[in-house]
Amino acid sequence: MSPARRHLVATAAAIAATLSLPGLSHAAEAWPTKPIRYIVPFGAGGLADAVARAIAQPLSERLGQPIVVENRAGVSGVLGTQLAARAAPDGYTLVGGTITTHAVVPFFNKSIGYDPVKDFAPVSLVGTVTNVLVVNESSPYRSLADLLADLRAHPDTLTYGTAGPGTTQHLAGELLQSLTGTRMRQVPYKGGTQAMTDLMGGQITMTFETSTVARPLIEGHRVRALGSTAPTPIPNLPGVVPIASQGVPGFDVQSWQGVFAPAGTPPAVVDKLAENIDAVLRMPEVRQHLAQIGMQIAYKGPADFARYQSDEIVRWGKLLTAAGIKPE
């Protein structure tokens, strides 16, 4: 068992063991007594921001205190996540964590200023979002088979755009190369919007965009979908076949969104937060809103979320190390 996994398992055990302590139970009953800050380490209008705002209002109503969403974007989510890691562990600071900020960024950047495991207490996994492999509508590639045939015939020639190292666009590109024995060139952008703009303009061959962004462009016939990155079809894009079902078994890349608190936050408070987030995610209006932005709810409480995070770190660590990627 890896050190990170041992730490997460120990954390989960500590949560269970300490919830019954009178002092902690009393602290959870009294909390919260003032507004809670919910840091989104990405810009306004993006997926992480939309998820935070979808759950913040109903969660604040359940807890009886305002939840203030604060966007602190920069360096693929690192800056806002640093801020949360350094906050007081009193239950009044939360951060929206993703596969990038809390699983893979250390494999690309060795000086992020926080440890995604040791510096945080997992509260809850909210859900996942599937990406879609898309090409320009006028592209000669009519199917994934067409694209793979050209990738094999012309290694290191075709390009894929990403929102930067460690993003799901990048991870999907690395996994496709690993599973198919092909090679292509990454073109990193400062955001997914710029990558899609260049894709439609013909400057890059493909990108793996979130279904949230890709869906209207697919339906508007501005880009063509060749496959989705989850092992099962996307509910609101039923005609897009998973890449794993097109001769690339094991292909599975999903962006996930979760909630973390600073390490040391009282376990009883973490548990109370998780229970209330679970209740919020069961509300029909919240479920409908999240579905509209492409989010598939996949709630996990603190212990299960800790194990999920550990599995993601191990899984992507192996792939990225095998791909020769080293932190800079």
Phi, psi and omega in degrees: 000134183289158177303320181296317180293320178300319180298316182293320179296318178297322178297315180300318180295321180296322178300311182296322185286332187259352183299333184274355181293133184304316182298317180291321178299318179296320179299318180294324179294321182284327182284140000262152179242004179205171182300151180250135178266128179245102182278128172253113186279024178223170185289163177295143177093347179276181183297313181299321178294316180297319179295314180301315183288332179292326183259342186296313184294308178295330177291320178296324179294322179289323184272343178080015177221149178296145171245115186261115179278126185235114179276121178228079187276160174144139175055055177054037177091356185293318187298311180294325179290323174302315181301317180293321181298329183267357182285159178297136181276062186246006180089003183253010172225128175235162176218140175281113181258151182227176176302328180286305187288331188239017176216307192253342186301327178297340179281350180246330186227115184273001181229054182279345175085009175202160174255120185296343178259303187290334185266004184221154172250114178297132179258301179199143167277131180270308181178186183232158176228133180268144174265165179231132175281116182233150174234169176300145181301331180268007180298148177288348182276110181266347182208169176296324179300319177300314182295314182295324179298319180287325177299320180289326181282333184226072180298146178063022180251313182284154185239150173227134181272147178223166175271014178124165180302136177087354177282166182296331175299318180291315181299320179296319178296318179296319181292319179299317178297318182296317185279338183250355180068029181251171178222134175217169186257130176278137173241098183281140177240173178280349179191161182295331181298319180294323178295317179294323178298315179289329176297313180292336178273356177086012181278337177230162185281317188202170169205159177251087185267153177298148180298332179302314181277321187287326188306308181296330179285326175292313181292334177273004178060036176261336173224162180244131179272131178253348180168161178249159191266353176267160181288346178240155181298155176278125184307318183266009172224063187296339181277355181265118186274135177303143178300325180297338180265005181243038176089012178234069183299144180090357180285119182204106176228118177225133174284137177237152181237130180218178179239131179235156171238161176300145176303140181097352175299132183310128182305325179295326177290317177302316181294319179296319176300312183298317180298320181286324175296319177303314180297320179297317182290349176270351180290130182304319182291326177289317179300318180295317180296315180295324177296324180295332179262014174087010182271128173260114184296132181215059186302135170223138177282182187308310183292314180293323179293323177299317179293320178298314178300316179300315180298320180295319179298315180295312183301307183286331176299316179298314182295314184290325176294317179297331180280358178083014180279130181235142179294143180244000000 
